[in-house]
Amino acid sequence: MKTLEHLLTPIRIKSLDIANRVVMPPMGTGLGNEDGTVSEANLAYLRRRARSGAGLYITEITEIDPVGAVAPTCLGIWDDTFIPGLRKMADIVHAAGSKIAMQLHHCGRESLYQTRKRTAVAPSAVGSFLFGFIAPPREMTPEEIQQTIRAFGEGARRAKAAGFDAVELHGAHGYLLMQFLSAFSNQRTDEYGGDFRGRARFMLDCLAEVRRQVGDDFPISIRISGEEGIQGGYTIDDMLTIVPDLVKAGADLIHVSFGTHGNAKIYTDTPNPSAPIEYAPGFKTDLARKIKAVAGVPVITVGRYTDPYFMDEVIARGDADFVAVGRQHLADPDFLINAREGRSEETFECLACNQGCIEREALEGLPVRCAINVETGQELIYPTQPAQPPRNVWVIGAGPAGLTAADEAARLGHKVTLFEKEKQIGGQIRYAEKAPHKAAYGKWIRTLAARAVKRGVDLRTGTEVTEAMIDQNDPEVVILAIGADKAECPAPGRTMSVVCDAWQILNGEVPPREDAVVIGGGLVGMETADFLCQQGIRNVTLVEMLAKPPVRPISAHGTMLHRRLAAAGARLMFDTRVERIEEGAVIVSTAGVETRLAPVGQVIVAVGVTPRQELKQILERKGIRHVVVGDAKHPRRIIEATTEGAQAAWEI
């Protein structure tokens, strides 16, 4: 029987009473001011998250030294002037009835910002796996090590003065404390180097200094990577040898994460600690269980948790004392409220796509958002009052952009009619959900549609909008989210009997065959090739004219796709053009040299889509106010579709 009994059980750490076992862990936002002070955007973001009812909230990384800041917008705690703004964060969480901890952080060598400035420091002058090609960090002097240890203590003292209930030291994910722990980044020969125990000294000294400055009764957490997760990296067995020392040095709580900053060539597990959808919720529970067995203090488990009932099982088994729920707090911060009230079916389950969070921040340098929650990161501009006056709004197309537009417009009080010419809603998601590991995408789009209808949207499927309909009804505003049409392969022979398209394969219209050639290496093409391999199809070849993979291996999902296709023996041919298609063969050219691919039992076209334009001209001619969103504007990702759909609704 499903229950939340264990998850909602209070717990005490020293004299700190925490109402339940749900923790919102630190997640970078990029919302801070350029001087590291707390912004209004920070406060609005936290205020919305605090409504979830989690027992403990841990701030995003808060820098103890300006040279340890990942970026200028990271929050700071290296000076007393930061205290007033940080106190506002503590007040927000306390007003919601929860507790708050500050995560103390120093990036060491893991910062593009510091590396470009040539100010990055590290245990040794060894370049980062990610940024080392730019410049190596400078090795810290013994004096700088002692200064940094004191800075962690001083940051903790300031956090206590700002009204925080606890602090956490960030010793995971390849940042400075973990850099000392790792043999890849610590090649020192003094007392802070050597074997694993010697390399742990810096972390232990930082803990001890924090304890000295905050006193005996103030809770201290240490976040660790239970295993390094790269070839030749330290293991959970190594970590178990120092856990008692962490507790002795001052840790009252151990936050067990995993992994480090690396690259696709050296990872032994997930592409990064923000695991993609291929990994099941709770897939790293074993790390927490092993740490808990030797720690003697509470532990937090990490690992793509979305379902409170499953979290309850983890606590009930004794695997951990707390469950960290990160990206789900971005996708739908009401997940715990919904579960408590018996409405879990209304929760938007995190897709682990990383489009709006970790990869947006790390790869695009942009502040936090969420692909399926348009409020996240936009709390200051998110409209909450009914629109005046309410309008008669038509939304045409029920894919991600159209459904989001309709849902938001209805939330704001408009009369909304949503038309979809197909019998099913979803647009491209109807195909995306058929790809391996992506069923959650279909669940999300159906949950979104259900919410829109509940809010009053008149949803009409199997209805194609015509000029006559527009004339008869005269809508005040039209949001065009009609998507895009499949592009044809330009190569001769595209009408051969062996040719079909990726969408026909994914929706089951055409059964897959052996010796398949996929034309197009974008996301649709890659996921179709992945689908074929999962179906047991032998001899899968993918041909892409671009020299570099459009689906970048540096992204988490991209890493997993490339990894699976390689393991399945699929052949990926980049910088290769299809010259012609024949019955039983495909002729391609690479650098001007032709190759005959044969035998070929099936040719699957996935060369992209082109925006539909048919209704735009009609609306322009009639002078009807309208806006084009999503793939109808330009084919892109879910996050662009939902952003544009919401923006169109907000601006009515």
Stockholm file with secondary structure:
# STOCKHOLM 1.0

chainA/1-652         MKTLEHLLTPIRIKSLDIANRVVMPPMGTGLGNEDGTVSEANLAYLRRRARSGAGLYITEITEIDPVGAVAPTCLGIWDDTFIPGLRKMADIVHAAGSKIAMQLHHCGRESLYQTRKRTAVAPSAVGSFLFGFIAPPREMTPEEIQQTIRAFGEGARRAKAAGFDAVELHGAHGYLLMQFLSAFSNQRTDEYGGDFRGRARFMLDCLAEVRRQVGDDFPISIRISGEEGIQGGYTIDDMLTIVPDLVKAGADLIHVSFGTHGNAKIYTDTPNPSAPIEYAPGFKTDLARKIKAVAGVPVITVGRYTDPYFMDEVIARGDADFVAVGRQHLADPDFLINAREGRSEETFECLACNQGCIEREALEGLPVRCAINVETGQELIYPTQPAQPPRNVWVIGAGPAGLTAADEAARLGHKVTLFEKEKQIGGQIRYAEKAPHKAAYGKWIRTLAARAVKRGVDLRTGTEVTEAMIDQNDPEVVILAIGADKAECPAPGRTMSVVCDAWQILNGEVPPREDAVVIGGGLVGMETADFLCQQGIRNVTLVEMLAKPPVRPISAHGTMLHRRLAAAGARLMFDTRVERIEEGAVIVSTAGVETRLAPVGQVIVAVGVTPRQELKQILERKGIRHVVVGDAKHPRRIIEATTEGAQAAWEI
#=GR chainA/1-652 SS CCCCTTTTCCEEETTEEESSSEEECCCCCCCSCTTSCCCHHHHHHHHHHHTTCCSEEECSCEESSGGGCSSTTSEECSSGGGHHHHHHHHHHHHHTTCEEEEEEECCTTCCHHHHHHTCCEESSSCCCTTTTTTCCCEECCHHHHHHHHHHHHHHHHHHHHTTCSEEEEEECTTSHHHHHHCTTTCCCCSTTSSSHHHHTHHHHHHHHHHHHHHCTTSCEEEEEESSCCBTTCCCHHHHHTTHHHHHHHTCSEEEEECCCSCCTTTBSSCSSSSCCTTSCTTTTHHHHHHHHHHHSSCEEECSCCCCHHHHHHHHHHTSCSEEECCHHHHHCTTHHHHHHTTCGGGSCCCCCCCTTTHHHHHHHCCCCCCSSCTTTTCTTTCCCSCCSSCCEEEEECCSHHHHHHHHHHHHTTCEEEEEESSSSSCTTHHHHTTSTTCHHHHHHHHHHHHHHHHTTCEEEETCCCCHHHHHHHCCSEEEECCCEEECCCCSTTTTSTTEEEHHHHHTTSSCCCSSEEEECCSHHHHHHHHHHHHTTCSSEEEECSSSSCSSCTTSHHHHHHHHHHHHTTCEEECSEEEEEEETTEEEEEETTEEEEECSCSEEEECCCEEECCHHHHHHHHHTCEEEECGGGTCCCCHHHHHHHHHHHHHTC
#=GC SS_cons         CCCCTTTTCCEEETTEEESSSEEECCCCCCCSCTTSCCCHHHHHHHHHHHTTCCSEEECSCEESSGGGCSSTTSEECSSGGGHHHHHHHHHHHHHTTCEEEEEEECCTTCCHHHHHHTCCEESSSCCCTTTTTTCCCEECCHHHHHHHHHHHHHHHHHHHHTTCSEEEEEECTTSHHHHHHCTTTCCCCSTTSSSHHHHTHHHHHHHHHHHHHHCTTSCEEEEEESSCCBTTCCCHHHHHTTHHHHHHHTCSEEEEECCCSCCTTTBSSCSSSSCCTTSCTTTTHHHHHHHHHHHSSCEEECSCCCCHHHHHHHHHHTSCSEEECCHHHHHCTTHHHHHHTTCGGGSCCCCCCCTTTHHHHHHHCCCCCCSSCTTTTCTTTCCCSCCSSCCEEEEECCSHHHHHHHHHHHHTTCEEEEEESSSSSCTTHHHHTTSTTCHHHHHHHHHHHHHHHHTTCEEEETCCCCHHHHHHHCCSEEEECCCEEECCCCSTTTTSTTEEEHHHHHTTSSCCCSSEEEECCSHHHHHHHHHHHHTTCSSEEEECSSSSCSSCTTSHHHHHHHHHHHHTTCEEECSEEEEEEETTEEEEEETTEEEEECSCSEEEECCCEEECCHHHHHHHHHTCEEEECGGGTCCCCHHHHHHHHHHHHHTC
//
